[in-house]
Amino acid sequence: MGVDDSFEVESRWKEQVFYWEGQRGFLFDAGWGVSPPVLYVPPADEWDACTPLWMHGRRDLILLRLETHSRHRIAEGPYPRSQGGLTREV
C-alpha cells in the first residue's frame, strides 16, 4: 500500500482500507470480489457528516491519495453518518 511522509494507506483485511495521517485515521469499507477491488467513500454532499473533523473540506485530496495508493477503484455510496476517527501509536 502507499506510504508518504504525511499520510499512509493501509489494507489490513480484504474489506478494510485505512487512511492515516500521523496518529489519526479513518476506516473505509472495500470490496475485493472484483478486479480491481472497490473502495467505498461517502458522496461529496455527505462527506463532512460521515468523517471526523480533521477530514472535513479535504475530500478531493484524500480521494486522490486513496486512488493513487490503494490500488482500488473509488466508488461513492451510502455511508454511516458521524463515524469517529481512529488513533494509533506511532
Backbone torsions as a table, in degrees:
resi	resn	phi	psi	omega
1	MET	NA	178.8	-173.3
2	GLY	-91.7	138.9	175.6
3	VAL	-133.2	140.8	179.1
4	ASP	-141.3	165.4	178.1
5	ASP	-59.5	-29.6	-173.5
6	SER	-104.9	-12.7	-178.0
7	PHE	-156.0	167.5	176.3
8	GLU	-146.2	140.5	173.2
9	VAL	-113.5	121.4	-172.7
10	GLU	-127.5	131.9	174.7
11	SER	-107.4	120.1	-178.8
12	ARG	-102.9	-29.2	-177.9
13	TRP	-149.2	167.7	-173.2
14	LYS	-52.9	-32.8	-174.8
15	GLU	-119.0	25.2	179.5
16	GLN	-132.0	122.6	173.3
17	VAL	-125.4	123.0	-179.7
18	PHE	-101.8	137.0	172.1
19	TYR	-109.2	124.2	-177.3
20	TRP	-120.8	140.6	165.5
21	GLU	-129.0	101.1	-174.4
22	GLY	63.1	-123.7	-179.4
23	GLN	-88.3	-10.9	-177.5
24	ARG	-91.5	138.6	-178.5
25	GLY	-147.1	169.8	178.0
26	PHE	-146.0	137.2	179.3
27	LEU	-96.3	122.0	174.6
28	PHE	-103.0	142.1	174.6
29	ASP	-77.4	146.5	179.7
30	ALA	-139.9	162.0	175.6
31	GLY	-127.5	130.1	-173.8
32	TRP	-110.3	1.0	-176.4
33	GLY	-80.2	6.4	179.7
34	VAL	-130.4	165.8	178.7
35	SER	-125.1	120.7	-3.4
36	PRO	-73.7	161.3	177.3
37	PRO	-61.2	160.3	-175.8
38	VAL	-108.7	138.7	174.7
39	LEU	-115.3	119.0	-176.6
40	TYR	-90.5	132.8	-179.6
41	VAL	-130.2	154.3	176.6
42	PRO	-65.1	144.3	174.4
43	PRO	-60.4	157.3	-176.9
44	ALA	-54.0	-42.2	-176.6
45	ASP	-74.5	-8.3	178.6
46	GLU	-114.8	-4.8	-173.7
47	TRP	-50.9	-54.5	-176.0
48	ASP	-65.5	-27.6	178.9
49	ALA	-78.1	-18.3	-174.4
50	CYS	-107.5	-11.4	-174.7
51	THR	-117.9	160.7	176.8
52	PRO	-68.6	161.2	-174.9
53	LEU	-53.2	-39.0	-176.5
54	TRP	-67.5	-13.8	177.7
55	MET	-96.7	-9.3	-176.6
56	HIS	-63.9	138.6	178.3
57	GLY	73.1	9.1	-176.1
58	ARG	-124.7	21.3	-173.8
59	ARG	-57.9	-49.1	-176.2
60	ASP	-58.8	-44.9	179.7
61	LEU	-64.3	-46.4	-178.3
62	ILE	-65.1	-41.7	178.3
63	LEU	-65.2	-37.8	176.7
64	LEU	-61.1	-44.5	178.6
65	ARG	-63.7	-43.4	178.8
66	LEU	-63.4	-44.3	-179.4
67	GLU	-63.5	-40.0	-177.1
68	THR	-74.7	-36.5	-169.6
69	HIS	-110.3	-9.4	-175.8
70	SER	-94.6	-17.2	-174.9
71	ARG	64.4	24.1	177.7
72	HIS	-113.9	154.2	169.8
73	ARG	-84.6	133.3	-178.6
74	ILE	-85.9	131.5	177.8
75	ALA	-135.5	134.0	175.9
76	GLU	-82.2	146.6	177.3
77	GLY	-166.3	173.5	178.0
78	PRO	-59.7	143.2	-177.6
79	TYR	-138.8	146.2	175.9
80	PRO	-62.1	140.0	179.5
81	ARG	-80.9	155.4	173.9
82	SER	53.4	47.6	173.6
83	GLN	-74.5	132.4	176.5
84	GLY	-75.1	156.8	175.2
85	GLY	-81.3	178.1	179.7
86	LEU	-116.2	158.0	171.1
87	THR	-131.1	156.1	178.3
88	ARG	-146.9	161.7	174.7
89	GLU	-85.4	135.6	-179.5
90	VAL	-107.4	NA	NA
